[in-house]
Amino acid sequence: MKQFIVLLLLFTQFNSFSQTINASEKQPIFPSCKDVPADSLKLCFTNKVYQIIKSEFKTPDIVIKDEYKGDVSVIFEVDTLGTFKLIYVNAVYKELKEEAERVFKLFPKIEPASYNGRKTFKQYALPIKIPLSDFNNAPANSAEVTSEIKKLEEAYQTEYDDVNNSITSYNDNAFSSQLNIQFTHSDYARFERAINVVGINSHTASKPFVHSEVSKYYDFKAEKDKLLQERKTWFGKKLWNEHLVQLQGKNYWFTIDPIFDFEVGKDTEADFSSTYNNTRGLLVKGGLGKNFNFYTSVFESQGRFAQYFNEYAESLRGFGPDPAIIPGRGIAKAFKTDSYDYPVAEAYLSYAPADFVNIQFGHGKNFIGDGYRSLFLSDVASPHPFLKLNTKFWKIKYTNTWMWLKDVRPEVTTDDAFLTKYMATHFLSWNVTKRLNVGFFESVIWAKTANRNFDVNYLNPIIFYRAIEFETGQDAGNAIMGTSAKYKWNNNINLYSQFILDEFSLSDVKAGNKSWKNKFGYQLGVKYYNAFNVDNLMLQMEYNRVRPYTYSHSTIATNYGHNNQSMAHLWSANFSELVLMGYYFHNRWYANAKFIFGKRGFDYNTDTDNFSYGGDIYRNYNDRPINTGVKVGQGIATNSFYGNLQAGYVVNPSSNLKLFTDITVRNFNPDATTETVYKSNTVWFNFGLRTDLFNWYFDY
């Protein structure tokens, strides 16, 4: 519309101007044309314009490569000061437009046109022929400009129809895009073997994965096509096979899907009749060009969960009237008498300016590790703003992530506002051999204060955070370091590990006195793909152990957390656990099993014992009762068991809509009882229909 209005105004102007042309009008004059006869001035002007364009115009490489032949339509003006001004340019390639604009900036000032002895402007239309060897046209006078404008108007009158006609059938563009593969452990189990085969140069720790990097090893479209059903009606296709809206045209595409999570269940330990979750939402994703993609999802939810989960959510509540924070989702307000209302939104932009780099800015979660848990960076906390830079070259993948977090406790609020914290991480993944990968991790958290906001020191993607922490002061930030390793035993067996180091005293280690200063944790795990020669069966065993006081800090706000949840393992610290998992799928059917055996240590929080025993990362580690003899499980030693069996059916592979049923068994047995720590035995049955987009963690 904007171009049409401009052209219409020009058309009106050109008409009025051309009607007044007479013998008193003189053409603009180049210096070299001053001595030519008056009747030759127009020809001389034409030849000079022609010569300048021919000498200065550089045909772009892409135009030469495509062997393009056509016109660059140009309308220009010589104003009353003798300056050339480009009014309008149109071409098939943006590079041709940019080159025309560059060339006309090179034109010299000349003597302007005149009318009855008074300086005036003069306008011309010029089609530049590509290739330039075909460029033999002269600039047109004002009357000819009018004809050119009419042609342009006629061309624009079909623009809307041309856009409609450019729409093509949708071709699953997401599978080769810069969009993330929705991070759910069960869905990743479908293609993990393909990206862990011995000899390929993949990097599997930094998650979520981008479709374009995985599609080199796994054919998403072929796998989806195998799941499609024969449906002839529009409703049947949309329910079982397709996105609700899917549109593709030249250089763009997008899809729209509804989001559902309708669940109903029964907790045998609860004093209410049933559990439920009622989520409705909208998911939009798409792409502009080859390298730019966008994603947004908005959820409106009400729910009531198993009793232990509700109590945990309420223990996370922050400052203000809201009764809970739903783990992994966000702040919840009260709904009816015993339920929660928790709206959530997630979105990001993803751009790859070059083949070796991807930049994402959004509101969501990230994960670093090859295990079910991560001791580095996990997706168990609520969504938060982030900026991520992934760079891949040679045998290296380097991930930088900057995050904006919140501390919602009453003791850190200012003027009824939550405290803002910042977190920056580096993770370097290196394929040392075709079987061995090692990783190096570093992170730092610091709080926003009256004297400190986002520290530009940490924007440097290749600086060492530990050095900056020393430079700015020990209490200015909480820096953590770690290393990881993965070994491909063969195409079906992977061994993996993580080691996290928060603080370390070599002298105390040598003394063997189990000092509190030795704050570290480790993970050991194994994955077995196509286990026991059963296709699509993956088994996983993982052991995690984190010593007391790891991730905590002497400064109250610089703990390793967000919204009262850990940014690493959901049990925070002072624990050990064994995780056994299995994933199986066949066509649209799937089944998952999870068994977790754990030992944790909790604080007493009584009038006689209010010490920190190292499990609550939000407490000051200086409140500890002892300096030596510190061991995992100290405080209220608690043994726990969590088991979950789930079976389901993928209703729609495009939107990842699943019908499922599961059963959860949880036994929680502390060796002492307080108001907040007590024995619990839960059996939770559940049935639902869910758009599966993220991991739910109920194993608290």
C-alpha positions in Angstrom: 0.0 0.0 0.0 2.8 2.4 0.9 4.5 1.9 -2.5 1.2 2.4 -4.3 0.5 5.7 -2.5 4.1 6.9 -3.4 3.7 5.9 -7.0 0.2 7.6 -7.2 1.6 10.9 -5.9 4.5 10.7 -8.4 2.1 9.9 -11.2 0.1 13.0 -10.3 3.2 15.1 -10.1 4.6 13.8 -13.4 1.4 14.5 -15.2 1.2 18.1 -14.1 4.9 18.6 -14.8 4.8 17.1 -18.3 1.9 19.3 -19.4 3.9 22.5 -18.8 7.0 21.5 -20.8 7.9 23.9 -23.7 10.8 25.3 -25.5 11.9 27.4 -22.4 12.9 24.2 -20.6 16.6 23.2 -20.4 18.0 19.8 -19.4 20.4 19.3 -16.5 24.0 19.8 -17.6 27.1 17.8 -16.8 30.3 19.9 -16.8 31.5 18.1 -20.0 28.3 19.0 -21.7 28.5 22.8 -21.3 29.9 23.5 -24.7 27.6 21.4 -26.7 24.7 22.9 -28.7 21.4 23.4 -26.9 19.6 20.8 -29.1 22.3 18.2 -28.1 22.1 18.8 -24.3 19.6 16.0 -23.8 21.7 13.5 -25.7 24.8 14.5 -23.8 23.0 14.2 -20.5 21.7 10.7 -21.5 25.1 9.5 -22.6 26.8 10.7 -19.3 24.2 8.9 -17.1 24.6 5.8 -19.3 28.5 6.0 -19.0 28.4 6.4 -15.2 26.1 3.5 -14.6 28.1 1.3 -17.0 31.4 2.1 -15.3 30.2 1.9 -11.7 27.6 -0.8 -11.6 28.9 -4.1 -10.2 26.6 -7.0 -10.9 26.3 -9.0 -7.7 27.8 -12.5 -7.6 24.4 -14.2 -6.9 23.0 -12.6 -10.0 25.9 -13.8 -12.1 25.7 -17.2 -10.6 22.0 -17.5 -11.4 22.5 -16.2 -14.9 19.7 -13.8 -14.4 18.4 -11.7 -17.2 16.0 -8.8 -16.6 15.5 -5.2 -15.6 16.3 -3.0 -12.6 13.5 -0.4 -12.7 14.8 3.0 -11.6 13.1 6.4 -11.1 15.5 9.2 -10.3 15.5 13.0 -10.0 17.9 15.8 -10.5 16.8 18.4 -8.0 17.2 22.2 -8.0 20.7 21.9 -6.5 21.8 19.6 -9.2 21.9 16.5 -6.9 20.9 13.1 -8.1 18.2 11.4 -5.9 17.0 7.9 -6.3 13.2 8.0 -5.8 12.3 4.4 -6.6 14.1 1.1 -7.4 12.6 -2.3 -8.0 14.4 -5.6 -8.8 14.0 -9.3 -8.3 17.2 -9.5 -6.2 17.7 -7.2 -3.2 21.4 -7.2 -4.1 20.5 -5.4 -7.4 18.5 -2.8 -5.5 21.3 -2.2 -3.1 23.8 -1.8 -5.9 21.6 0.7 -7.8 21.3 2.7 -4.6 25.1 2.7 -4.2 25.7 3.8 -7.7 23.4 6.7 -7.6 25.1 8.0 -4.5 28.3 8.3 -6.7 26.7 10.7 -9.2 28.3 14.2 -9.1 26.5 17.4 -8.6 25.7 19.1 -11.9 23.9 22.2 -13.2 20.2 21.7 -12.5 17.5 21.9 -15.1 15.8 25.2 -15.7 12.4 26.5 -16.8 12.0 30.1 -18.1 15.4 30.8 -16.5 14.4 29.5 -13.1 16.0 26.3 -11.6 13.7 23.3 -11.4 13.8 19.6 -10.8 13.7 16.9 -13.5 12.7 13.3 -13.2 13.5 10.2 -15.3 12.7 6.6 -15.5 15.5 4.2 -16.4 15.4 0.4 -16.8 18.9 -1.0 -16.2 19.3 -4.1 -18.3 20.9 -7.1 -16.7 23.4 -8.3 -17.9 24.9 -4.9 -18.5 25.9 -5.8 -22.0 22.2 -5.5 -22.9 22.0 -2.0 -21.2 21.4 0.3 -24.2 18.4 2.2 -23.0 18.5 5.9 -22.4 16.8 7.8 -19.6 13.2 8.7 -20.4 11.8 12.2 -20.2 8.9 13.2 -18.0 6.3 12.0 -20.5 7.9 8.6 -20.7 8.1 8.5 -16.9 4.3 8.8 -16.8 4.1 5.7 -18.9 6.6 3.8 -16.7 4.6 4.8 -13.6 1.4 3.4 -15.1 3.2 0.1 -15.8 4.3 -0.1 -12.2 0.8 0.7 -10.9 -0.6 -2.1 -13.1 2.1 -4.5 -11.7 1.3 -3.7 -8.1 -2.4 -4.2 -8.7 -1.7 -7.9 -8.9 0.6 -8.0 -5.9 -2.1 -9.3 -3.5 -3.1 -12.1 -5.9 0.6 -12.9 -6.5 1.1 -13.5 -2.7 -2.0 -15.8 -2.6 -0.7 -17.7 -5.7 2.7 -18.2 -4.1 1.2 -20.4 -1.3 2.3 -24.0 -1.7 1.6 -27.2 0.1 3.1 -27.4 3.6 6.4 -29.4 3.5 7.3 -29.9 7.3 9.8 -27.1 7.2 10.3 -27.3 10.9 12.4 -30.5 10.5 15.2 -28.6 8.8 14.8 -25.3 10.6 16.5 -23.5 13.5 13.7 -24.4 15.8 14.3 -26.4 18.9 13.1 -30.0 19.2 10.7 -30.0 22.1 12.8 -31.3 25.0 11.0 -34.3 26.6 13.1 -37.2 27.7 10.8 -39.8 26.1 10.8 -38.0 22.7 14.5 -37.6 22.7 14.9 -41.4 23.3 13.4 -41.9 19.8 16.4 -40.4 18.0 19.2 -40.4 20.6 20.9 -43.5 19.2 21.1 -41.9 15.7 23.2 -39.0 17.1 25.4 -41.2 19.2 26.7 -43.6 16.6 30.5 -44.1 16.8 32.3 -42.0 14.3 29.9 -39.1 13.8 30.9 -35.6 15.0 27.8 -34.7 17.0 27.5 -33.0 20.3 24.7 -34.2 22.6 25.0 -32.3 25.9 23.6 -28.9 25.1 19.8 -29.1 24.9 17.3 -28.5 23.5 18.7 -29.6 20.1 18.0 -27.6 17.0 16.3 -29.5 14.2 18.8 -28.6 11.6 21.7 -30.2 13.5 19.9 -33.5 14.3 18.3 -33.8 10.8 21.7 -34.7 9.4 21.6 -38.0 11.3 17.9 -38.7 11.7 15.1 -38.3 9.1 12.3 -36.7 11.0 10.0 -36.5 8.0 10.4 -40.1 7.0 9.7 -41.2 10.6 6.6 -39.0 10.8 5.4 -40.2 7.4 5.4 -43.8 8.7 3.0 -42.7 11.4 0.5 -41.0 9.2 -3.0 -42.5 8.9 -5.3 -42.6 5.9 -7.8 -39.9 6.6 -10.0 -38.3 3.9 -12.0 -35.6 5.8 -10.6 -32.3 6.9 -11.4 -33.0 10.5 -9.7 -36.5 10.3 -6.5 -35.1 8.8 -6.3 -32.3 11.4 -7.0 -34.6 14.4 -4.7 -37.4 13.4 -2.0 -36.1 11.1 -1.7 -32.4 10.6 -1.2 -29.0 12.3 -4.5 -27.2 12.7 -3.2 -24.4 10.5 -0.1 -24.9 8.3 0.8 -22.3 5.6 3.8 -22.1 3.4 4.8 -19.6 0.8 7.9 -18.1 -0.8 10.5 -17.5 2.0 8.0 -18.0 4.9 6.0 -20.7 6.7 4.1 -21.0 10.0 1.9 -23.4 11.9 -0.7 -23.0 14.6 -1.9 -25.7 17.0 -4.0 -25.7 20.1 -2.4 -26.9 23.3 -4.3 -29.3 25.6 -3.5 -31.0 28.9 -6.6 -32.5 30.3 -5.9 -34.9 33.1 -7.8 -36.6 35.9 -6.5 -38.9 38.6 -6.7 -40.2 42.1 -4.1 -39.9 45.0 -4.8 -42.5 47.6 -3.2 -40.4 50.3 -5.0 -37.2 49.7 -8.0 -35.9 51.6 -9.6 -34.5 48.4 -11.5 -36.6 45.9 -9.4 -36.4 42.7 -6.5 -34.7 41.0 -6.8 -32.9 37.8 -5.1 -30.5 35.3 -6.9 -28.4 32.8 -4.6 -26.6 30.4 -5.6 -24.8 27.2 -3.3 -22.9 25.1 -1.9 -21.9 21.6 1.3 -22.8 19.9 2.7 -20.8 17.0 5.9 -21.5 15.2 7.3 -20.6 11.8 10.2 -19.3 9.7 11.1 -16.3 7.6 13.7 -17.2 5.1 16.0 -20.1 5.6 17.8 -19.1 8.8 15.3 -17.2 11.0 12.6 -19.0 13.1 10.2 -18.1 15.8 8.2 -20.0 18.5 5.6 -18.9 21.0 3.3 -20.9 23.3 0.9 -19.6 25.9 -0.8 -21.8 28.5 -3.8 -21.1 30.8 -4.0 -23.8 33.4 -5.8 -24.8 36.5 -4.9 -27.9 38.5 -4.7 -29.9 41.7 -2.0 -32.6 41.9 -1.1 -35.3 44.3 -0.9 -34.2 47.9 2.9 -34.4 48.2 3.3 -32.3 45.1 0.8 -29.7 46.2 2.6 -29.3 49.5 6.0 -29.0 47.8 4.5 -26.3 45.5 3.2 -24.4 48.5 6.6 -24.6 50.2 8.1 -22.8 47.2 5.7 -19.8 47.5 7.3 -16.4 47.3 6.5 -13.0 48.7 2.9 -11.9 48.3 -0.5 -13.4 48.4 0.0 -16.2 45.9 -0.1 -19.6 47.6 2.3 -21.6 45.5 4.9 -21.9 42.7 4.1 -24.9 40.5 7.5 -26.6 40.0 8.9 -26.1 36.5 6.0 -23.8 35.6 5.7 -20.7 37.7 3.8 -18.6 40.2 0.3 -19.8 40.9 -2.7 -18.0 42.4 -5.5 -19.7 44.3 -8.3 -21.3 42.3 -11.5 -22.3 44.1 -10.7 -23.7 47.5 -7.9 -26.2 46.9 -6.5 -25.7 43.4 -4.1 -23.5 41.6 -4.3 -21.2 38.6 -0.9 -20.9 36.8 -0.6 -19.1 33.5 2.7 -19.6 31.6 4.2 -18.3 28.4 7.3 -19.4 26.5 8.7 -17.9 23.3 12.0 -17.5 21.5 13.6 -16.3 18.3 16.3 -18.4 16.6 18.7 -17.2 14.0 21.6 -18.7 12.2 23.7 -15.9 10.5 26.2 -18.6 9.4 26.3 -22.4 9.3 28.5 -22.5 12.4 26.5 -20.3 14.7 23.0 -20.2 16.2 21.6 -17.3 18.3 18.5 -17.6 20.4 16.7 -15.0 22.5 13.6 -16.0 24.5 11.8 -17.0 27.6 12.1 -20.7 28.4 14.6 -23.3 29.7 17.9 -24.9 28.8 19.7 -28.1 29.8 23.3 -29.2 29.8 24.2 -32.9 30.1 23.7 -36.4 28.7 21.7 -37.7 31.7 18.2 -37.6 33.0 19.5 -35.1 35.6 22.0 -32.4 35.1 24.4 -31.1 37.8 25.3 -28.1 35.5 22.1 -26.6 34.2 18.7 -28.2 34.2 15.1 -27.6 33.1 13.5 -28.2 36.5 13.0 -24.5 37.4 10.4 -22.1 36.0 10.9 -20.6 32.5 13.0 -17.4 32.5 14.5 -14.9 29.9 17.7 -16.1 28.2 20.1 -15.3 25.5 22.0 -18.3 24.0 24.9 -18.5 21.5 25.8 -21.9 20.1 29.0 -22.0 18.0 30.2 -25.2 16.3 33.4 -25.7 14.4 36.0 -28.5 13.9 35.4 -30.9 16.8 34.1 -28.2 19.1 30.7 -27.0 20.1 30.7 -23.9 22.4 27.5 -22.8 24.2 27.1 -19.5 26.0 23.9 -18.8 27.9 23.0 -15.6 29.8 19.9 -15.8 32.0 17.7 -13.4 34.0 16.4 -15.1 37.2 14.3 -14.1 40.2 14.6 -14.6 44.0 11.1 -14.4 45.3 11.7 -14.8 49.1 10.4 -12.0 51.4 13.8 -11.3 52.9 15.3 -10.2 49.6 12.3 -8.2 48.2 12.7 -4.4 47.8 9.6 -2.2 47.5 7.4 -5.3 47.1 9.4 -6.3 44.0 11.2 -9.6 43.5 15.0 -9.5 43.4 16.6 -9.9 40.0 19.6 -12.2 39.6 21.8 -12.9 36.6 23.4 -16.1 35.5 26.0 -16.7 32.8 27.4 -20.1 31.7 30.0 -21.4 29.3 30.0 -25.0 28.1 32.7 -26.3 25.7 32.1 -29.7 24.2 35.1 -31.4 22.5 35.1 -34.6 20.5 38.6 -35.8 21.4 38.2 -39.0 19.4 35.4 -40.7 17.5 34.3 -42.3 20.8 35.4 -39.9 23.5 33.8 -36.5 24.2 34.8 -34.2 27.1 33.1 -31.0 28.2 34.2 -28.0 30.3 31.6 -26.0 32.2 31.7 -22.7 34.1 28.9 -20.5 35.5 28.4 -17.6 37.7 25.4 -16.0 39.5 25.2 -12.5 40.8 22.4 -10.3 42.1 21.1 -7.0 41.0 21.9 -4.4 43.7 21.9 -0.6 44.1 25.5 -0.6 42.9 25.4 -3.4 40.4 23.3 -4.4 37.5 24.1 -6.8 34.6 27.9 -7.0 34.7 29.4 -6.4 31.2 32.4 -8.5 32.2 30.3 -11.6 31.8 29.2 -10.7 28.3 32.6 -11.8 27.1 31.9 -15.3 25.7 35.5 -16.5 26.1 36.5 -15.1 29.5 37.0 -17.2 32.6 34.2 -16.4 35.1 36.3 -17.5 38.1 38.9 -14.8 37.4 36.2 -12.2 37.2 34.7 -13.4 40.5 38.1 -12.8 42.1 38.5 -9.4 40.5 35.0 -8.2 41.6 35.1 -9.7 45.1 34.2 -13.1 46.5 30.7 -12.0 47.6 30.0 -10.3 44.2 29.1 -13.6 42.6 28.9 -17.4 43.0 31.1 -19.2 40.5 30.9 -22.9 39.8 33.1 -25.1 37.5 32.6 -28.6 36.1 33.7 -31.2 33.6 31.9 -33.9 31.8 32.8 -37.0 29.7 31.0 -39.4 27.4 32.4 -42.5 25.9 30.7 -44.5 23.1 31.4 -48.1 24.0 29.8 -49.1 20.7 26.8 -47.9 18.7 24.4 -49.1 21.3 26.1 -48.3 24.7 27.1 -44.9 25.9 28.8 -44.1 29.2 28.5 -40.5 30.5 29.5 -38.5 33.6 29.5 -35.0 35.2 31.6 -33.5 37.9 30.7 -30.2 39.5 33.0 -28.2 41.8 31.7 -25.3 43.9 34.5 -25.0 46.4 37.5 -27.2 47.1 40.2 -27.3 49.8 43.1 -29.6 48.9 44.5 -29.5 52.4 41.2 -30.6 53.9 41.0 -33.5 51.3 44.4 -34.7 52.3 43.4 -34.4 56.0 40.5 -36.7 55.4 38.3 -34.9 57.8 35.3 -34.5 55.5 35.4 -30.7 55.5 32.3 -28.6 54.6 34.6 -26.7 52.1 34.7 -29.7 49.8 31.5 -28.8 47.9 31.2 -31.0 44.9 29.0 -33.5 43.1 29.2 -36.1 40.4 27.1 -38.1 38.0 27.8 -41.6 36.5 25.5 -43.0 33.9 25.0 -45.5 31.1 22.5 -45.7 28.2 21.8 -48.9 26.3 20.0 -48.4 22.9 18.1 -51.3 21.2 18.6 -53.1 24.5 18.9 -56.9 24.3 18.4 -56.6 20.5 14.9 -55.1 21.0 14.5 -52.3 18.5 13.4 -48.9 20.0 14.0 -50.0 23.6 16.4 -47.7 25.5 17.5 -48.5 29.1 19.3 -46.0 31.3 21.0 -46.2 34.7 22.3 -43.1 36.5 23.9 -42.4 39.8 24.0 -38.8 41.2 25.7 -37.6 44.4 26.1 -34.0 45.6 27.8 -33.1 48.9 26.1 -30.7 51.4 26.4 -26.9 50.9 27.1 -27.3 47.1 25.4 -24.5 45.1 24.7 -22.4 48.2 26.6 -19.2 49.1 27.4 -16.9 52.0 25.5 -14.1 50.2 21.8 -14.7 50.5 20.8 -14.0 47.0 23.7 -15.6 45.0 22.6 -19.2 45.4 22.1 -21.5 42.4 18.4 -21.0 42.1 15.4 -19.3 40.5 11.9 -18.9 41.9 12.8 -21.0 44.9 13.9 -23.9 42.7 17.3 -25.2 41.9 18.9 -24.5 38.5 20.6 -27.9 38.6 19.4 -31.0 40.3 15.8 -30.7 41.7 16.9 -32.1 45.0 19.5 -29.2 45.3 22.3 -30.8 47.5 23.1 -33.2 50.3 21.8 -36.3 48.5 22.6 -39.4 46.6 20.3 -41.2 44.2 20.1 -44.1 41.7 17.9 -43.7 38.7 16.7 -46.6 36.5 14.7 -45.8 33.4 13.3 -47.4 30.3 11.8 -46.1 27.1 10.0 -48.1 24.4 8.0 -47.0 21.3 6.4 -48.8 18.4 4.7 -46.7 15.7 2.4 -44.5 17.7 2.5 -46.5 20.9 5.0 -45.9 23.7 5.8 -46.9 27.2 8.1 -45.4 29.9 9.3 -46.7 33.2 11.2 -44.8 35.9 12.5 -45.9 39.3 14.4 -43.6 41.7 16.0 -44.7 44.9 17.3 -41.8 47.0 18.9 -40.6 50.2 18.6 -37.0 51.3 19.3 -34.9 54.3 16.8 -32.2 55.5 17.0 -29.4 58.1 15.1 -29.7 61.3 14.1 -26.0 61.4 13.0 -26.2 65.1 13.6 -23.9 68.0 16.4 -26.1 69.3 18.0 -26.9 66.0 17.8 -24.3 63.2 21.1 -25.1 61.5 21.7 -25.6 57.8 22.7 -29.2 57.1 23.5 -28.4 53.5 20.4 -29.5 51.5 18.7 -26.1 51.2 20.7 -24.0 48.7 18.7 -20.9 49.7 20.3 -20.9 53.2 23.6 -19.2 54.1 26.2 -22.0 54.4 27.7 -20.2 57.4 24.7 -21.4 59.5 26.2 -24.9 59.5 26.5 -26.9 62.8 29.9 -28.4 62.1 33.0 -27.7 59.9 34.3 -31.3 59.7 32.7 -34.7 59.5 30.2 -33.4 56.9 28.6 -36.2 55.0 25.8 -36.8 52.5 22.5 -37.3 54.2 23.3 -35.4 57.3 20.4 -33.7 59.2 17.1 -35.6 58.9 18.3 -38.6 56.9 15.5 -39.6 54.5 15.2 -42.6 52.3 12.8 -42.3 49.4 11.5 -44.3 46.5 9.7 -43.0 43.4 8.3 -45.2 40.7 6.3 -44.3 37.6 4.9 -46.4 34.8 3.3 -44.7 31.8 1.8 -46.0 28.6 0.4 -43.9 25.8 -0.6 -43.3 22.2 0.5 -40.5 20.0 -2.8 -39.0 18.6 -1.2 -36.4 16.4 2.6 -36.6 15.6 2.6 -33.0 14.2 1.4 -31.3 17.4 2.7 -34.2 19.6 -0.7 -34.7 21.2 -0.7 -37.9 23.3 -3.3 -40.0 25.1 -1.7 -41.6 28.2 -2.3 -43.3 31.5 0.2 -43.7 34.3 0.7 -44.8 37.9 3.1 -43.3 40.4 4.2 -44.8 43.7 6.2 -42.7 46.2 7.5 -43.7 49.6 9.2 -41.0 51.7 10.7 -42.2 55.0 12.6 -39.7 57.2 14.3 -40.9 60.4 12.8 -37.9 62.3 9.5 -36.0 61.9 8.9 -32.3 61.9 6.1 -30.0 60.6 7.6 -30.0 57.1 9.3 -33.4 57.0 7.2 -36.5 57.7 6.5 -39.9 56.3 4.4 -40.2 53.2 3.2 -43.1 51.1 1.5 -42.1 47.8 -0.2 -44.1 45.1 -1.3 -41.8 42.3 -3.3 -43.0 39.3 -3.6 -40.6 36.3 -5.2 -40.5 32.9 -5.0 -37.7 30.3 -4.7 -36.1 26.9 -1.7 -33.9 26.6 0.3 -31.8 24.0 3.7 -33.0 25.1 6.1 -30.0 24.9 8.2 -30.1 28.0 9.4 -32.3 30.9 7.2 -32.6 34.0 9.2 -33.6 37.1 7.1 -35.1 39.9 10.0 -37.0 41.5 10.5 -34.7 44.5 
